[in-house]
Amino acid sequence: MPRPSRWPEVMAAAAKVFRAKGYHAATLEDVADEVGMLKGSLYNYITSKEELLFAVVRPPAEQLLEQTRALVAAEGTAPGKVVAIARVHAGVLAEHFVYAAVYVHEIAGMGRYPEWAAMDHEYVELVRAVLAAGVAEGSLRDDLDVRTAGHVLIGSLNWLTRWWDPDGPASAEEMADRVSATFLDGSRSRPAR
């Protein structure tokens, strides 16, 4: 469906409303009120509330996955890739903060929608592959539970949507470096004593 000229306003309003009220509690009337149009006018843009949700969350989800695929495929050590993953993740959050927050709180890890479950699974597997490579190369602890560690790293980054202000004093890169340093402090291999 071709989108009329107010599509960016509709998306921003929907993201704001979904983040504030939650997808299930929000109504299309809430979105229309936020953008300043009649509810019926929204159907010039969408066919359903679910379509609007997917339109809101698609840009950050696809960007995160695309950039993570590229960095995982590149040369480098696992600790370096952990830092790079954190920077990509925090960078996407900073660029699409409200949209990404809706994704994290309404879609991620829920398994309700097959397309999104597949994207989540791929992202988790990319992170785990980096961690497993770190164990294999000896840069990460040989007893590291890659499954748990992957969820810890991703969960820490996703939780930034709850407490970090991307317009505040700490930049996305600074937050990514803090999260990845904390994660790596517990994950790096240590010389035998």
FIVEX-673760 format. One record per residue: residue number from 1; residue in three letters; y, z, x of N, C-alpha, C in turn. Coordinates in pm, whole numbers, padded with zeros to 5 digits. Atoms other than C-alpha are relative to their C-alpha. Layout:
<recs>
REC  num  residu     n_y     n_z     n_x    ca_y    ca_z    ca_x     c_y     c_z     c_x
REC  NUM     Ala       Y       Z       X       Y       Z       X       Y       Z       X
...
</recs>
This chain:
<recs>
REC  num  residu     n_y     n_z     n_x    ca_y    ca_z    ca_x     c_y     c_z     c_x
REC    1     Met  -00118   00000   00085   00000   00000   00000   00124   00000   00090
REC    2     Pro  -00124  -00001  -00079   00337  -00095   00152   00084   00122  -00037
REC    3     Arg  -00076  -00123   00023   00558   00209   00188   00149  -00034  -00016
REC    4     Pro  -00144   00017   00015   00914   00209   00048   00075   00073   00112
REC    5     Ser  -00081  -00045  -00113   01199   00306   00279   00008   00152   00016
REC    6     Arg  -00011  -00146  -00011   01189   00680   00205  -00132   00065   00045
REC    7     Trp   00131  -00053  -00041   00832   00717   00338   00013   00111   00105
REC    8     Pro  -00010  -00111  -00097   00937   00925   00644   00048   00131  -00065
REC    9     Glu  -00046  -00120   00072   01122   01167   00411  -00112   00062  -00082
REC   10     Val   00113  -00048   00081   00818   01192   00184  -00100   00072   00089
REC   11     Met   00096  -00062  -00094   00591   01265   00481   00053   00135   00050
REC   12     Ala  -00058  -00125  -00051   00828   01530   00621   00000   00107  -00109
REC   13     Ala  -00001  -00096   00110   00863   01695   00280  -00142   00050  -00028
REC   14     Ala   00139  -00040   00025   00487   01695   00226  -00049   00095   00108
REC   15     Ala   00043  -00087  -00110   00424   01845   00569   00061   00139  -00016
REC   16     Lys  -00069  -00128   00017   00681   02118   00505  -00061   00081  -00115
REC   17     Val   00055  -00068   00118   00541   02201   00161  -00145   00042   00025
REC   18     Phe   00140  -00034  -00027   00174   02189   00271  -00009   00117   00099
REC   19     Arg   00003  -00110  -00098   00252   02417   00566   00042   00131  -00066
REC   20     Ala  -00052  -00122   00062   00449   02666   00355  -00092   00056  -00108
REC   21     Lys   00077  -00047   00114   00224   02680   00049  -00151  -00014   00017
REC   22     Gly   00141   00034  -00010  -00108   02550   00173  -00026  -00122  -00087
REC   23     Tyr   00026   00125   00071  -00250   02217   00062  -00044   00024  -00144
REC   24     His   00057  -00019   00134  -00443   02351  -00237   00100   00060  -00098
REC   25     Ala  -00100  -00061   00090  -00154   02558  -00377   00119  -00092  -00024
REC   26     Ala  -00114   00091   00014   00106   02287  -00322  -00028  -00105  -00107
REC   27     Thr   00014   00106   00100   00169   02033  -00595   00085  -00119   00042
REC   28     Leu  -00084   00117  -00026   00308   01684  -00587   00141   00022  -00052
REC   29     Glu  -00133  -00034   00050   00595   01821  -00792   00079   00077   00107
REC   30     Asp  -00065  -00072  -00110   00671   02061  -00502   00051  -00098   00106
REC   31     Val  -00038   00100  -00100   00677   01765  -00264   00118  -00082  -00050
REC   32     Ala  -00110   00080   00058   00898   01560  -00496   00130   00081  -00001
REC   33     Asp  -00120  -00084  -00001   01140   01853  -00533   00057   00011   00141
REC   34     Glu  -00045  -00014  -00140   01155   01894  -00154   00071  -00125   00048
REC   35     Val  -00060   00125  -00047   01235   01526  -00100   00118  -00042  -00090
REC   36     Gly  -00110   00032   00090   01472   01513  -00398  -00025  -00123  -00085
REC   37     Met   00032   00112   00089   01295   01268  -00626  -00088   00051  -00113
REC   38     Leu   00088  -00035   00110   01099   01271  -00949  -00144  -00013   00046
REC   39     Lys   00142   00000  -00037   00727   01342  -00922  -00062  -00139  -00016
REC   40     Gly   00055   00133   00024   00642   01003  -01070   00038  -00101   00107
REC   41     Ser  -00044   00092  -00106   00837   00832  -00794  -00089   00007   00123
REC   42     Leu   00091  -00012  -00115   00588   00963  -00538  -00112  -00105  -00005
REC   43     Tyr   00109   00098   00013   00334   00717  -00677   00040  -00139   00049
REC   44     Asn  -00041   00121  -00071   00541   00439  -00521  -00047   00006   00146
REC   45     Tyr   00037  -00024  -00139   00420   00588  -00190  -00149   00029   00019
REC   46     Ile   00138  -00047  -00012   00075   00731  -00257  -00074  -00016  -00132
REC   47     Thr   00080   00001   00122  -00211   00726  -00503  -00054   00138  -00035
REC   48     Ser   00051  -00135   00027  -00312   01093  -00467   00058   00099   00101
REC   49     Lys  -00045  -00106  -00092  -00221   01424  -00307  -00085  -00003   00128
REC   50     Glu   00088   00008  -00117  -00522   01386  -00076   00044  -00112   00095
REC   51     Glu  -00050   00109  -00084  -00391   01050   00047   00124   00044   00078
REC   52     Leu  -00120  -00049  -00066  -00060   01221   00126  -00037   00098   00112
REC   53     Leu   00047  -00092  -00104  -00240   01498   00317  -00049  -00077   00122
REC   54     Phe   00055   00077  -00112  -00427   01244   00528   00109  -00076   00074
REC   55     Ala  -00112   00070  -00066  -00106   01050   00596   00078   00096   00089
REC   56     Val  -00073  -00101  -00078   00059   01371   00719  -00075   00035   00128
REC   57     Val   00076  -00051  -00115  -00223   01475   00952  -00049  -00109   00095
REC   58     Arg   00054   00108  -00084  -00328   01134   01087   00072  -00020   00133
REC   59     Pro  -00065   00028  -00130  -00056   01079   01353  -00033   00101   00110
REC   60     Pro   00033  -00090  -00110  -00111   01402   01549  -00148  -00002   00037
REC   61     Ala   00145   00000  -00028  -00491   01388   01515  -00039  -00121   00083
REC   62     Glu   00035   00121  -00075  -00518   01029   01635   00061   00000   00140
REC   63     Gln  -00064  -00005  -00130  -00270   01082   01918  -00075   00096   00093
REC   64     Leu   00073  -00098  -00081  -00454   01392   02043  -00133  -00057   00048
REC   65     Leu   00130   00055  -00035  -00790   01218   02037   00012  -00115   00100
REC   66     Glu  -00020   00115  -00090  -00665   00898   02203   00038   00045   00141
REC   67     Gln  -00044  -00045  -00132  -00488   01080   02486  -00108   00082   00071
REC   68     Thr   00107  -00079  -00061  -00780   01318   02542  -00112  -00090   00050
REC   69     Arg   00102   00097  -00047  -01029   01030   02564   00040  -00057   00135
REC   70     Ala  -00049   00062  -00123  -00813   00871   02834  -00007   00096   00118
REC   71     Leu   00000  -00092  -00114  -00777   01182   03047  -00139   00045   00037
REC   72     Val   00138  -00037  -00032  -01145   01275   03021  -00066  -00111   00081
REC   73     Ala   00059   00114  -00071  -01237   00925   03142   00059  -00018   00140
REC   74     Ala  -00068   00017  -00129  -00995   00948   03437  -00067   00085   00108
REC   75     Glu   00049  -00079  -00114  -01081   01079   03783   00068   00136   00000
REC   76     Gly  -00062  -00131  -00014  -01019   01444   03856  -00102   00111  -00015
REC   77     Thr   00087  -00117   00011  -01167   01791   03870   00008   00057  -00141
REC   78     Ala   00000  -00064   00132  -01258   01991   03563   00120   00092  -00019
REC   79     Pro  -00119  -00083   00023  -00985   02254   03617   00128  -00083  -00022
REC   80     Gly  -00115   00088   00020  -00728   01975   03650  -00001  -00063  -00137
REC   81     Lys   00010   00060   00134  -00857   01816   03331   00024   00104  -00109
REC   82     Val  -00030  -00106   00097  -00843   02151   03148   00151   00014  -00016
REC   83     Val  -00146  -00008   00006  -00474   02174   03237   00055  -00123  -00073
REC   84     Ala  -00048   00123   00064  -00424   01810   03130  -00029   00002  -00150
REC   85     Ile   00033  -00010   00143  -00603   01869   02797   00098   00094  -00068
REC   86     Ala  -00094  -00096   00059  -00385   02174   02732   00139  -00062  -00013
REC   87     Arg  -00132   00063   00007  -00071   01973   02812   00006  -00107  -00109
REC   88     Val   00005   00100   00107  -00176   01688   02582   00006   00071  -00135
REC   89     His   00008  -00072   00128  -00261   01932   02303   00135   00062  -00035
REC   90     Ala  -00130  -00063   00026   00063   02130   02335   00109  -00105  -00020
REC   91     Gly  -00097   00108   00017   00260   01807   02371  -00005  -00062  -00138
REC   92     Val   00015   00053   00136   00120   01671   02046   00053   00101  -00101
REC   93     Leu  -00054  -00102   00090   00198   02002   01877   00153  -00004   00000
REC   94     Ala  -00145   00001  -00007   00556   01989   02003   00060  -00122  -00068
REC   95     Glu  -00053   00124   00058   00605   01629   01894  -00015  -00006  -00151
REC   96     His   00032   00008   00144   00451   01671   01548  -00028   00140  -00056
REC   97     Phe   00037  -00139   00022   00469   02047   01501  -00044   00031  -00143
REC   98     Val   00035  -00035   00137   00471   02083   01123  -00122  -00080  -00045
REC   99     Tyr   00112   00085   00036   00230   01791   01077  -00130   00053   00064
REC  100     Ala   00117  -00052  -00071  -00007   01932   01340  -00043   00135  -00057
REC  101     Ala   00033  -00129   00060   00013   02278   01184  -00078  -00020  -00130
REC  102     Val   00075   00031   00123  -00101   02129   00853  -00142  -00042   00036
REC  103     Tyr   00134   00042  -00043  -00391   01962   01034  -00084   00121   00040
REC  104     Val   00075  -00116  -00050  -00494   02285   01208  -00041   00091  -00115
REC  105     His   00027  -00098   00103  -00475   02497   00894  -00068  -00056  -00125
REC  106     Glu   00058   00059   00121  -00598   02252   00631  -00121  -00090   00026
REC  107     Ile   00105   00098  -00028  -00841   02014   00806  -00094   00045   00111
REC  108     Ala   00079  -00025  -00121  -00958   02123   01152  -00113   00100  -00024
REC  109     Gly   00116  -00087   00007  -01305   02270   01160  -00052   00030  -00138
REC  110     Met   00043  -00029   00138  -01341   02270   00782  -00122  -00081  -00041
REC  111     Gly   00115   00084   00033  -01593   01986   00764   00001  -00055  -00142
REC  112     Arg  -00006   00046   00140  -01473   01891   00414   00008  -00151  -00013
REC  113     Tyr  -00021   00143   00007  -01390   01531   00494  -00072  -00066   00117
REC  114     Pro   00082   00056  -00108  -01640   01322   00695   00079  -00063   00115
REC  115     Glu  -00078   00065  -00106  -01380   01116   00885   00062   00105   00092
REC  116     Trp  -00068  -00102  -00078  -01195   01427   00998  -00100   00088   00073
REC  117     Ala   00105  -00077  -00068  -01514   01618   01077  -00047  -00075   00124
REC  118     Ala   00042   00081  -00114  -01615   01330   01305   00105   00004   00111
REC  119     Met  -00106  -00007  -00101  -01277   01336   01481   00001   00138   00068
REC  120     Asp   00006  -00135  -00057  -01296   01715   01526  -00117   00012   00096
REC  121     His   00121  -00008  -00082  -01649   01685   01661   00019  -00074   00132
REC  122     Glu  -00023   00076  -00123  -01548   01417   01909   00092   00076   00094
REC  123     Tyr  -00094  -00074  -00085  -01256   01625   02036  -00071   00119   00068
REC  124     Val   00073  -00114  -00056  -01474   01934   02081  -00097  -00048   00108
REC  125     Glu   00096   00051  -00098  -01737   01726   02262   00068  -00049   00127
REC  126     Leu  -00074   00041  -00119  -01476   01579   02496   00037   00121   00086
REC  127     Val  -00036  -00121  -00073  -01357   01927   02590  -00125   00061   00064
REC  128     Arg   00125  -00055  -00055  -01715   02050   02634  -00051  -00083   00117
REC  129     Ala   00046   00086  -00111  -01796   01750   02855   00077   00033   00127
REC  130     Val  -00080  -00038  -00117  -01510   01847   03087  -00051   00133   00056
REC  131     Leu   00047  -00131  -00044  -01634   02206   03100  -00138  -00011   00064
REC  132     Ala   00134   00018  -00057  -01994   02098   03161   00008  -00067   00137
REC  133     Ala  -00018   00065  -00131  -01877   01871   03444   00050   00102   00101
REC  134     Gly  -00049  -00104  -00089  -01693   02170   03592  -00110   00093   00046
REC  135     Val   00115  -00082  -00038  -02009   02378   03586  -00085  -00078   00101
REC  136     Ala   00083   00083  -00088  -02202   02089   03745   00064  -00019   00137
REC  137     Glu  -00067   00021  -00129  -01939   02034   04017   00024   00130   00075
REC  138     Gly  -00017  -00129  -00064  -01919   02406   04088   00140   00058  -00007
REC  139     Ser  -00136  -00053   00011  -01552   02450   04001   00012   00103  -00112
REC  140     Leu   00004  -00100   00106  -01637   02652   03688  -00129   00081   00015
REC  141     Arg   00114  -00092  -00015  -01877   02945   03668  -00130  -00063  -00048
REC  142     Asp   00129   00058   00038  -02243   02851   03654  -00059   00065  -00124
REC  143     Asp   00048  -00065   00123  -02298   03098   03367   00095  -00022  -00118
REC  144     Leu  -00096   00027   00108  -02013   02957   03157  -00071  -00059  -00121
REC  145     Asp   00053   00053   00126  -02119   02907   02796   00097  -00107  -00047
REC  146     Val  -00089   00114   00025  -01968   02562   02751   00037  -00011  -00148
REC  147     Arg  -00027   00009   00144  -01999   02570   02372   00109   00100  -00040
REC  148     Thr  -00098  -00104   00033  -01812   02899   02336   00133  -00026   00069
REC  149     Ala  -00123   00022  -00077  -01561   02817   02610   00082  -00113  -00060
REC  150     Gly  -00072   00110   00062  -01472   02488   02442   00075   00045  -00124
REC  151     His  -00067  -00051   00121  -01396   02665   02115   00113   00096   00036
REC  152     Val  -00106  -00094  -00042  -01197   02934   02298   00125  -00078   00042
REC  153     Leu  -00115   00077  -00046  -00975   02676   02468   00070  -00069  -00117
REC  154     Ile  -00060   00071   00113  -00921   02466   02156   00064   00098  -00098
REC  155     Gly  -00055  -00100   00092  -00869   02774   01939   00130   00059   00051
REC  156     Ser  -00123  -00053  -00059  -00610   02913   02179   00115  -00099  -00016
REC  157     Leu  -00104   00103   00013  -00420   02586   02173   00040  -00019  -00146
REC  158     Asn  -00033   00015   00142  -00444   02549   01795   00082   00117  -00052
REC  159     Trp  -00068  -00120   00049  -00321   02905   01746   00149  -00002   00034
REC  160     Leu  -00142   00014  -00029   00011   02803   01902   00079  -00035  -00126
REC  161     Thr  -00070   00036   00124   00095   02666   01555   00036   00124  -00081
REC  162     Arg  -00029  -00123   00073   00104   03028   01435   00115   00079   00061
REC  163     Trp  -00097  -00091  -00060   00332   03190   01687   00099  -00063   00097
REC  164     Trp  -00089   00064  -00096   00495   02944   01926   00106  -00083  -00071
REC  165     Asp  -00110   00081   00053   00832   02786   01852   00030  -00110   00103
REC  166     Pro  -00024   00106  -00098   00852   02444   02021   00148  -00022   00032
REC  167     Asp  -00143   00009  -00028   01232   02467   01999   00050   00124   00073
REC  168     Gly  -00037  -00123  -00069   01227   02807   02172   00008  -00019   00150
REC  169     Pro  -00022   00009  -00144   01261   02888   02539  -00116  -00059   00080
REC  170     Ala   00115   00052  -00076   00907   02789   02647  -00035  -00140  -00047
REC  171     Ser   00032   00140   00032   00839   02415   02661  -00149  -00014  -00027
REC  172     Ala   00141   00030   00024   00510   02256   02559  -00079   00008   00130
REC  173     Glu   00070  -00003  -00128   00416   02213   02924  -00016   00143   00051
REC  174     Glu   00011  -00141  -00042   00493   02577   03002  -00106   00074  -00080
REC  175     Met   00101  -00067   00082   00283   02696   02709  -00140  -00048   00037
REC  176     Ala   00131   00055  -00039  -00002   02463   02806  -00045   00060   00132
REC  177     Asp   00036  -00056  -00131   00009   02591   03162  -00038   00147  -00012
REC  178     Arg   00035  -00142   00020   00003   02954   03044  -00138   00013  -00063
REC  179     Val   00131  -00006   00066  -00291   02894   02810  -00110  -00043   00095
REC  180     Ser   00106   00049  -00089  -00488   02691   03064  -00022   00094   00118
REC  181     Ala   00015  -00095  -00110  -00419   02942   03344  -00081   00122  -00045
REC  182     Thr   00075  -00114   00053  -00546   03227   03128  -00146  -00037  -00020
REC  183     Phe   00137   00048   00023  -00852   03025   03028  -00073  -00017   00133
REC  184     Leu   00066   00028  -00128  -00928   02913   03382  -00022   00127   00083
REC  185     Asp   00018  -00124  -00074  -00883   03264   03522  -00136   00062  -00031
REC  186     Gly   00131  -00053   00037  -01196   03365   03332  -00114  -00099   00017
REC  187     Ser   00103   00105  -00003  -01382   03037   03381  -00031  -00054   00139
REC  188     Arg   00023   00055  -00134  -01345   02943   03749  -00114   00072   00069
REC  189     Ser   00104  -00063  -00080  -01633   03003   03982   00067   00087   00106
REC  190     Arg  -00051  -00093  -00099  -01581   03290   04224  -00093  -00003   00123
REC  191     Pro   00086  -00006  -00119  -01702   03306   04583  -00090   00123  -00008
REC  192     Ala   00092  -00113  -00003  -02006   03528   04627   00052   00105   00097
REC  193     Arg  -00049  -00109  -00086  -01923   03868   04773  -00106   00044   00097
</recs>
